[in-house]
Amino acid sequence: MEAIIKKIELIITLKEITDLISVEHNKAMKQVEKLSEEPSFGTVEKIATVYNDKNQTIKTYLLSKKQAIAIGAKLNNSLLMKVIDRLEELETHPKIKVPTSTMEALTMFIDVSKEQDMRLTRLEEATRLENWQERSLQDAKNKKVYEIADNDKELASKLHRKVWSLFKRQFHLPRYNELPSLKYDDGVSYINNLTLADMVG
């Protein structure tokens, strides 16, 4: 049971810490990367987290309690208590309870795993295209346009705009590069399957 309980550990994002102590997030990211080179600090996981009501995301780190205190002390020791208070608040959350049996611990672990999977899925769905994915979409668009327009520069110019117009309509986007990263393959497939009839219709 002890091994299972250890897996149900507290995690907090670096973004939440930097918001608490008013530290520049990019600076904090570099500090975590430096600290993670020390074996005693432990490994860290980078994720994308939603940071405002517009569902915009930012790359940040998931930290354990020990890591959160260590980075808080490095970034702003005078406001470290804010980080500790927040960690205690998370630990004493009414929904969190200590399991009294192996079965209860296993059930809690499964529930926590499901919740984290759902949370990560939501984050992935909100994560925008990475740079290489955006470039790949542009390459697919260019290839399709020149394949259809051949040497007709005037037609090619129109088709460049038309592809993005159709693309945004297909995926309900204000801008093509706001396609969720998870839908990258769908985006490439859509462009590759476009025909002249689609674009002049």
N, C-alpha and C positions, 0 to 999 in steps of 0.2 A: 504493500500500500504506500509505503514511504516513497518509492521510486515514482509512483504515479502522481502523488501529491506534488513532488518536486517539479513536475512538468507543468503544473498549473501555476505559473509564476506571473508576477506583476510585470506588465510592460507599459511603457509610456513613449511617446514620440519626441524626438529632439525638437520638433516644431513647437510642441506644447511648452517645452521647457524654455525655449528662447522667447516665446510670447510672455511667459510668466516673469522672466527677469530682464526683459527688454534688451536682448542681445541680437545682433545681426545674425540671421540664420546661416548665411554663407560662411561667415567666420566660424560659427559653431560646427558646421559640417567639417571644415578643415581640422578643427581641434579633435573631433571624434576620430577622424581618419588617422591623425597622429597618435592618439591614445590607443587605437586598435592595433597598433604595431607592437604594443606591449602585451605579452602573453597573459599577464594578470588581469588585464582589462576584459578579455574575452572577445568573442566574435560578435559582430553587429550585422543587422540586416537592413538593407536600404529598400524603402518602399516609396510609393507616391501617395500623398495624403491630401484630401480636400481641405482647403484652408479658408474658404469664404463661402458666402451664400450664393455665389455664382458658379459653384462647383469647379472652381479653378484648382489645379493641383500643383504640388511642389514636391520635389524629391527630399526625403528626410530619412532619419534612422529610427529603428525601433530599439529601445534601450531597456535593460533590466533595472531593478531598483538600485543595485550597486553601481552600475554604469551611469545612471541618471545623477546620483549624488556626486560621483567623481567628476562628471562633465560640468555639473552645476558649480562645483567648487572652483574649477578651472576658469569658467567663463565670468562668474560674478560671485565671489565668495561672500560678499556682504548681503546678497539676496538669496543665499543658499537655502535659508529656512523656508522660503516660498516653495522651493522644489520639494523639500522634505514634507512640508505641510500638504502639498498636493499628493505626494506618494502615500501619506498616511490616510488622506481622504479616500484615495482609490482602494487602499487596503481595508478600510472600515466600511466600504460601500455595503448597504444592507442586503444587496443581492448576493454578496460573496459570503460563503460559509465554509467552515472546515469540515471535510468529510469524516464520518465516524466509522466507516467500514470500507473494505476494498471495493465492494460493489458500488457504493456511493461515490467513492473517489473516481472509479472508472467511468461512471455515468457523467460526473461533473467534467471529467477530462474530455469525453466525447462531445458534450454540450459546448464546452469552450472551443474545441477544435472546429465544430460546425459553425459557431459564431464567428470565429476568426476567418474561416474559409469564406463565409458570406461577406464579411467586411473586406477581405482582400479582393473578392470578385467585384464588389461595388467600386473599390479603388481602381481596379484594372479597367472597369468600364468607363471610369471618369478620366483615365490617363490618356492624354493626347498622343499623337504620333511622335515617335522618336525621330531624330534628324535623318537617320538612314532610311526610315520608312517613308518620310516625306519626299526625300530625293528619289526613292524608288518609284513612288507614285508619279512623280514628275517625269521620270524616264519612261514609264509605261505610257503616259499621256503623249509624250513627244513621239515615241515609236508608233503609236496608233495614228496620230495625226499625219506623220510623214508617209506612213504606209498607205493611207487613203488619198492624201493630197498629192503625193508624188512630187513633182517639181512646181506645182502651182502655189506660189507664195501667198497670193491673195486668199486662196481657199484655205491654206494652212493657217493663216492668221485668224480666220473665222472659226476654224475647227478647234484651235487651242482654247478659245473662250467657250465654245459650245461644249466641249468635253467637261470642263469644270462646272458649267451650268447644269448639265445633266447629272453629274456626280453629286452636286449639292442637293439637287431635287431627290435623287434616289435615296440618299442617306439622311435627308432632313437636316442639313447643316447650313449655317450662315456663311462659313468659309470651308473650303475643302480640307484644309489642314487641321480642322477641329474634329476630324474623324477619330473615334476612339481607337487606341492602339490595337485592341482586340479584334477590330474589324478590318485591320490592314489587308489581310488576305482576300476578304470579300471585296475590298476597294480595288485591288489589283485585278481581280477576276472580272469585276464589272467593266473596268476600262478595256481590258483585253478582248472582251466580248462585244464591245460596241461596233456597230456597223455604220456605213454611210447613210443608210436608211434611217437609223436612229438619230443621226445628227442633222439631217435635213428635214426630218419629219415635223 
